[in-house]
Amino acid sequence: MTDNTFDLGPQALIVARLADGVGEERLADGTPCPDYAVRNLLGHLAGLSVAFRDAARKDLGVSTGTAPGAFVPDIASGWREELSKALDELADAWRDPAAWTGMTRAGGVDLPGAVAAAVVADELVVHGWDLARATGQAYDPDPAALRAAYGFLHAAAEDPTGGGGIFGPVVPVRADAPLLDRALGLSGRNPGWTP
């Protein structure tokens, strides 16, 4: 790891622990993602973990070329083990300094490796909160991943061509609110959301 990189491992582990804490009876529950039940959110986390693992490895193909909105993801039997493995592999792939250099692809979009790392940090931080909030679990994201996610979301919200936010309209949050709440607002989420 260099000065411009960070370890995605702690945040990936947090998400894996949250997923492990989801009871089967919660899979149909709603989430802060309007079109996703818990099972769909878990399927999305599994898919993005594989896609961004492959993006880090520069192994471009179907996993990195499919737009996230192309279908509603779901889980299959064995999802706990598959998600945990995909998150481990994701974190490991981003520990290679080569992942952070050059160009790669994720979600069908070509982007610099360092930007892809910020995107996946955002995905893990925000969807970690989504999962925790939907299933009633405590959530404390990894500080390095949270800072990267906030930086990415802030830049996206400030981009005049981006429409004020990439995941939906920005939700106003107090300037002195915790960093997680400010990141959630930039992601189009209400930090006070409850099931």
N, C-alpha and C positions, 0 to 999 in steps of 0.2 A: 504494500500500500504506500502511496506517495502522499505528499502534503495536500494534494488536490482531490484525494479520494477518501472514502470512508468505508467501513465494513457494514455490509447489509445483513450480516449474520445475526446481530442482536435483534433487529426488527423482524427478520424472518422467523426467528425462534419465538418471539412474542406472538406472531400470527399463528404459528403452529400450535402453541399452547392454547390460544383462544379457540382454534378449531377443535382441538382435542377436548375442550370443555363444552362443546355443543352436544346436547342430548338429542337423540333421534326425534323426540317429540317436538323439538324446536325447528326442524328443517322446513316446515311450511310457514313459519312466522314471517311477518313483514320486516323490512329493513329500511334504513334511510334512502336506499336506492329504490325509487318508486316501482320499477319493473322487476325487481329481484326479491324473491323470498330468500331465506337463509341458505337453502340448498343451491340456489342460483349464484348467490354471492360466493359460496364455497367453490362452486364450479368455475366462477370467474377467477378467483384467486389461484386455483390449480392451473388454469389455462395461461394466465399472465405469468405465472412462475416459470412455466416451460418456455413461453415465448421470450421472456427476458433472459432466461438462462441461455437460450440459443442466440439471442442478440449479443450477449456478452462474449460468447464463443465465436461470433461471426459465422454461425451455422445457419445461413439464411434459407428459408423455405416456407412451407405451409404455416408453421407455428409463428413465424415472424411476419408473414405476409397477410394474415387474416385480420381484417378490421374488427375491433372489439364489439361493435354493434351488429355484426353480421348475423348473429344468432343469440338466443338466450341460453347461457351455459347451464349445465346441470351436473350432478354428481352421479356416480355409479357405485356399485358395491366395492368396498376396498378404498373408498375415497380418503379415509383418514391416513392410511399408509401412503397412498399416492401423493396427497398434498404435502405431507411431511417430507417425503423424499424430494419432491419438486422444489420445495422451499430450501432444503439443504443444498441441493445442486445449484440453485439460483445463487445463494450466498457464496458458495465455493467458486462459481464461475466469475463472479465480480471481484474476487480476490486477486485475479490475474491482472497485472497492470495493463496488459494489451487490451483488455475489455474496455478500458477508459479512453483509448486512443482510436483515431480513424473514424470511419463511418460504419454504421450498422443499420438495422431495420427492426422495427417493432410496430405491431398494429397496422402494417402496410405502409408505414411512414419511414423514410430514410432520415436519419439524424446522427449527430456525433455521439460517440460512445459515452462521453461525460454527461450529455443531455439525457441519454437513455437511462443512465444510472439515477439521475434526479427524478425521471418519470417513474421508474420502478420504486424508488423510495416513497414518492407520493402515493403510488398505488397501495403499497404495503401499509403506510401510515393511515391513510384515509379509510381504506377498506378494513383495516384492523379495527378502527373506531366503529365503522359500520357494524362489524360482526360483534364487537363487544357490546355496543349499545342495543342491538337487536336481541341479544341473548342474555342480557343482564349481568355481564361480566365486567370486572374492573379493568381499566385500560390506562397504561402509562407507556407511551411509545418511546423508542430509543431516541435520545436527544439528537444524535448526529443525523439520523434518518429524518426526524422531524424538521430540523433546520434545512436540510436539503429539500424536503417536500415544500416547506413554506417558501423558500427561495424560488423554486420552480413555479409554484402557484401565483406568487406575487408578480413574477415576471410575465406570466401568461395574462394575468388580470390587467397589467399595465400596457400590454401590447395593443395598440389601437386597431389592429386588424383582427384581434381575437374576440371581440364582442364582449369584453368584460369578464371573461372566465371561460375555461375550456370544458367544464363539466356541468355548466348551468349558470344562471345569473348569480353573481356574487351576493351573498347574504351579509348585510352590514353587521359588523361586530365591533365592540368598543376597542379603541386603540390600545388600551391598557389591559385588555383581556389576555389570558394565557395564550402562549404561542400556538398550542393545539387548536384552541377555539378560533384564533385568527386564520389558521390554515384551513380549518373546516369551512369557515365563512367564504374564503376564497374559492373553495371547491364547490360552492353552491349548496352547502349544507347548513342547517340550523343547528348550532352546537347544543341547543336545548331539546333536540328531537327525542321523543320517547315512543316506544311501541304503542 
